[in-house]
Amino acid sequence: MKALPLILAGSLLANAALVTTVTMRSREKNGASISTGSTAKRTQVSSGNGSNITGRDLVAALNADDPAALRDILRDAGFSDEMVRSLVQMRIWKRYEARYKALQPKPDPSKPWWKDDSRQNGWNGNMTKAQREEMRQIQKDQRAEMERVLGPDKNNNNWGGWQDPRMSFLSPDKRKDLQQVQQDYQELMNDVQQEMQGFQLPSDREKLRFLQEEQKKDIEALMTPEERTAYDLRMSPTAQNLRWQMTQFDATEEEYLKIFPLKKAFDDKYNNNDSYGGYVERDQNFWKARQEADKQLTEQMKSVIGAERYNDYLRSQDNDYQQLQAATRRLELPADTPSKVYALRDDVAADAKQIADNANLSDDQKKASFAALAAKTRAQVTSTLGTEAAEAYFKNNGMRWLNEIEKGNVVTFDTTNPGNWNTTQGIKPKPKPKPAPKTAP
């Protein structure tokens, strides 16, 4: 456990008596029976089942090392299930505090404070393998005791804490088993990473490959075919990447379900180049085949979501457009602001070509026209976004292609990747004068 959680948990437990006092006062205001003895001045709380629990009893239970007794007295005092669970979990954690602290790396006064440990892999990187195994055992023991004393948490089926809501299609037991499998393999992979110390050997890569393949098999064995399909849609590497793209694209569920199998088929064959933490050498034939497959993927996506929506998808992947979306959200601009500003590129490109093709303009006139076109475009963006946002947008390389316009070049955009563009000279350079012929001496 990290130092910060240790401090926080200890602080929470130290203030548990204060929480109890505040809760008791709240009960008093709400009509709970509270009496004070004439000699001991002991506060008594009348519980729902007729028993009287004193404040001193509550404090004693909080300070004692008996989670089950604390659970019972809190329930008898009428605390909510949520409060009972929180306070008892803190009491149980206190039982394991010393074991956690014993595993914390001891400070080394001889270590240069201005350097990191190159061997460290995460916060527990200085632990030995035996210490890391002990850490996992402590966590397992703590979870088991919490479940034994408190039972399953009906408000949170994930026994280890927070759980991704995308896993709600699985039963609570399967979610628990899945998390255990993932944790076990992650720990084994962390051990391999620790042994590498920043330098990977072919044998390390093979170990990671084997562990990932075994993890995949174990996960698949937990699920029915339908559940495996749902899992891939949510948690596969393709899903992890595609969700970001679909978020920018603002895709519907139907569009996601149509695009996913196309992307996954492509990824499984061509995008596992850096799997298992190492680079796989590919020959020229592979890259040629991948390029052809990428073209086919483009056509397939167009066919399933339509050409217009596919163009929207391409636009949404352009960093320029994403910046405009972010500015619109931040500044609460009209919803059509990104599309309006982004569309300027087509108008500017067309105007630049007209300037370049105008035979009636001299080179100096063309230079002035290109500069005026760039300035006009910047002014339009500033008018739409506002001065401060426009300045930030341009400084973050927004409309970087405008620099080419200012230089007197014509810009054409890549239809398959709007973030890329090509330039051609809008003003042809004057030919250099031919050198005078040499005269004989």
N, C-alpha and C positions, 0 to 999 in steps of 0.2 A: 504494500500500500504506500502511496506517495506521502511525503511529509505533510503536504497541505491537508489531505483528507484526515490524516492522523490528528492534526491540530483541531480541525473542524469538529470531528467526531468527539474528541475529548471535551471541547468547549460545550458542545450540545449536551453531553452527559452531565457536565458540571452544573449546567443551568436547568437541569430537568426539574429540580425542586421548585425553581421559580415558575416554570411552566405549570406545574401542579397547583401552586398557590394562585396564579392568575385564573386558572380554570375553576378552582374552588370559589373564588370571588365571583366569577361569572355565574356559577350555579346559585350562589347566595342571592344575587340580584334577580335571578329567575324564579326564586321561591323555594329553593332547596332548604331543608331543615338543617340549621347550623346552631350548635349550642356550645357554650363555654363553661367548663367546670370552674367552681369558685376557688379551688386551690391550685390546680395545675394549669389553668387557662388553656385547656386542650380543645382545639377546634374539632367538631364532629360534623361529618357529612352523612346525611341519611340517604342510603342508596335505594335503588328501586326495589330491591328484594327485602327491605326492612332492616338490614344490618347497618350498624353505625361504624364508619371508617373515619378515624381521626387524621388530621393533617400530619401529626407526628408519625402515624402508621405509614402514611404515603411516603414521607421522606425516608423513613427507615427502610422501606421496601426498595426505594430507588437506590439507596446506598448499599444494600445487601447484594451478595453475589448469588441470587436465586431468581433467574428469569421467570420460571414457572410461577413462583409465589408472587412476583411483581405483576405478572399477567392477571392472576386471579384477583388481587386486591384492586387493581385498576378497573377491572370489569365490575367488581362489586361496588366500586365507587361511582359507577355510571359513566366512565369515560367511553368515548366512541371507539369503534373497532380500529379506525385509522390512528387515533392517538395512542391506543394500547399498543398497536403494532410498532409505531415509531419509537416509543419509549423503551419497549422490550428489546427491539433491535439494537438500540444504543447500549443497553445493559449487556446484551450478548457480545456486542463488538468489544466491550471493555475487557471481556474474558480473554480475547485474542490479541489485545494491544501489545503486551510484552513480547509475544512471539513475532509479531510484525516488526516491532522496533529492533529486535535482535538480528533481523535479517538486513537492516539498513546498512549500506556500506559505511564503514567507519571513516571519518575524515582523515586525510593524510596531510599532515602539516608540511611535509616536504614537497608536496605537489605544487608546481607553479600555478598560481591563481589565474594567470592570463592564458592558460592553455586548457583545451579539452582533452579528455582521454580518447585517443584514437581507437581504442579497443571497445569503447562503450557503445552498446546498441540499445538505446532507449534508457528509461530512468533506472532500470534494474540491470544495466549492462555490466556493472562491476561485480555482480553476484556470480558465484560458481554455479555449475549445473546442479549440484546438490542443493544449493540454497534456492535456486529457482523451483526445483521440485518441491522443496519444503514450503515455499510460498503458495504453490498451487494446492498443496495438501491443507494448509491453514484455511485457504479460501473455501475449499470443499467442506472441511469440518464446520466452518462457520455457517455456511448455507444449510448444511444438514441440521444443525442445532436450531436455526431459525425456523425451519419447516417443522421440526419435531415439536417445538414449543408453541408456535403460532399457527401451524397448518398452512396449506396453500393460500396465497393471497388472491382472494376472489376478484380484486380490482386490478390485479396485475399478474397475468398468468406466466410471465417470464420470471423464473426463479432467480435469475442473475441480475435483474434490474430492468433498465429500459429495453424495449424491444421494438424493432422496426414494424410499424403497422402494416407494411406490405405483406407480412407473414401471417396475417389474420386468416388466410384461407386454410391454414393447417390447424389441427386440433391442439389444445394446450400441451398434451403429452408429446406430440410430434415436434412442437416448437421447442420444448425442453430438450428432446433428444437431438434435434438439429443443432441447437446452440452448443450442446456438449461436444458433438462431433467437430464443429467448427473451432471451438476453443482448444480441444485436444490437438488438432492438426496445426493450429496457429502456434501453439507452444512448441511443437516439434520443429516447425519451420523457423521459429525464433532461435532455437538451439543451433540450427544449421547456420543461420545468419551470424550468430555469436561466434561460432567456430571460424567463420570466414575472416573475421577481423578486417573487413574492407577489401579483401583480395580473394576473388572467386576462382576456384579450380574447376576443371571439367567434372570432377567427382561431386563437387558441391551442387553444380547445376543438375546433375543426374539425381541427387538426393531430393532436391526441391521438386523436380519433375515427378519423381516417384510419389512423393507425399501428396502433391496436388492431384495426381491421378487416383490415388487411393482415397483421398477425401471425396473426390467426385463419385467414386463407386459407393462409398458409405452413405453419402447423402442420397444418392439415387435409390439405394436399398431401403431407405426409410419411407419412401413415398410410392404412391400409385402412379401409373403413367400420366394420369390427368394432373396430379399434384406436381410431378416433375415438369410438365409443360408450364404450369402456372409459376413454378419456381424459376424456370429459365426466363420467362417473360419479365420477371421482377428483379432477379439477382444475378443473372449470368453476366460475363464481361460485356457482351453486346448490349444488354439492358442498361448496365451502368453508364456506358457511353451514350446510348441512344436517348436515355431520359433527358440528359442535358440538351441534346439537339432538339428533342421534341418540346422541351420547355421553351426554348428560344423560338421555335416554330409555332408555338401555341397549338399543338396538334390535338385532334380529338382522339378519344380512345379507339375509335374505328380506324383512324389513320395509323395510329401506333401499331395496332394488331396487323395491319396490312404490310407495314414497312418492316416490322421486326423479323419475320422469317427470311426476308430477302437479305437483310443486313447480317443476320446470324450465319446464313450459309456462306456469305462472302468472308466474314470474320474467321469462321472455323477453318477455312482453307488458306486464307492469305494474310490474316492479321495476328497470327500467333508467333510473329518473328522474334519477339523479345520475351516470350513466356519463360517462366521459371527463373527469371532474373538474369538471363544471359542472351547474347545476340546469336542468332542463327544465320550462318552464311548462306546467301542465296545466289544462284547463278543468273545469267542474263535471261535464260528461258523463263525462269520463274517471274521476273519482273515484267517480261513481255506478256505472259499469260495473265498476270495480275492487272495490267493496264487494260487488256481486252475485257476481263471480267468486270472491271470498274465501269467501263462503258455500258456493258450489259445491265449492270445494277442501275445505272442512271435511267436507262430505257424502261426497266421493270418498274422502278418507282414512279416514273411518269405515267405508266399505264395503270397503276393501281390507285393513284391519288389525283391524276389529271395534270396536264401540263401547267395550268395556272397555279395550282397549289404547289407543284414542284418548284416553280420559280419563286414562290413565297418561301419555300423551304431553303433554297439556295441563298436567298437574300438574308434570311434569318441567321445563317451561319457566318456571315460577313462581320468582322469585328467592328467595322464602320457603323453598320446598322445596329449592332448590339449596343454600341455607345449611345446612339440616338435613343434607343429604347430606355436605357438606364437614365439618361437625362430627362426623358419625358416622365418617368416614374418619380424621380427625385424632385422635379420642379412642378409636378402636377400640370404638365402642359396638355393641350388637346391630344386625344388619342391618335389622330392622324399625323402628328408631327414627324415621327420617324419616316413614314412613307413619303411625306411631302418633301422633306429635306433630302432624303436618299434619291428621290426622282430627279433632282437637279443634275445629277451626273449625266443622264442621257441628253438633257437639253444642252448642257455645257459641251459635251463631246460633239454634238451636232453643230453647234455654233462655231467651235474651234475648227472643224473641218471646212465650214463655209469660208472662214477667214483664210485658211491655208489655200483654198482653191480659187480665191478671188484674184483673178489676174489683173484687176484694175488697181489693186493696192500695192504700194511699194513695200520694200522690206521694212522700212522704218514704220510705215503705217500698220503693217501686220503686227510688228512688235508692240506697238501702242494698243492695238485692238486686243491682242492676247492678254496684255496686262490689265486692260479695262475689264475684260471678261472675267478674269480671276477676281479682281476687286469687287465687281458686281455680285459675284457668287458668294464671296465672303460676307458682303453686306446683307444679302438675303438670309444667310444662315444666322447672322447676328440678330436680324430683325425677328426671326422665328424663335430662336433659343434664348435670346437676351445676351447682353454683353458679357457677363461673367461666365455663363455656360458656354458661349461660343468660343471664348478665349481658351477655356479648359479643353474643349472639344478639339480645337486645332492643335493645341500643345500636345494632346494625346494622339497625334497623327491622324485625326479625323480629316477626311478628304485630302489625304497626302498627295493624291494625283494632281491637285490644284497647282502644286509646285512645278509640275511639267507644263501646265498651261502657261504659267508665268514665264517659263523659259522660251515659250514660242513653239511648243510641241502639241501635236494632236494625240489625244488619248482614246484608245478603244478598249472596252472591257471584255473580259473573258466570260462568255455566256455559260460555261460550265462551272466557273468559280468566280463570282463577282468581286471577290477580294483581290483578284489579280487583274492587271491591265498591261497593255502594250502601248508604246509611244512611237510616233513617226515624226520626222522633222516637218514642222509647219512653215519654217522659213529656211529655204535651202541656202547653205553657206555659199558665199561668193567664191568662185574658183580662184585659186592662187595664180598670180601672174607667172607666166613662163619665164624662166631665167634667160637673160640675154645670151646670145651665142658668143662663145669665146672667140676672140680675135687672135690671129696668129701673131707672135712676137715679131 
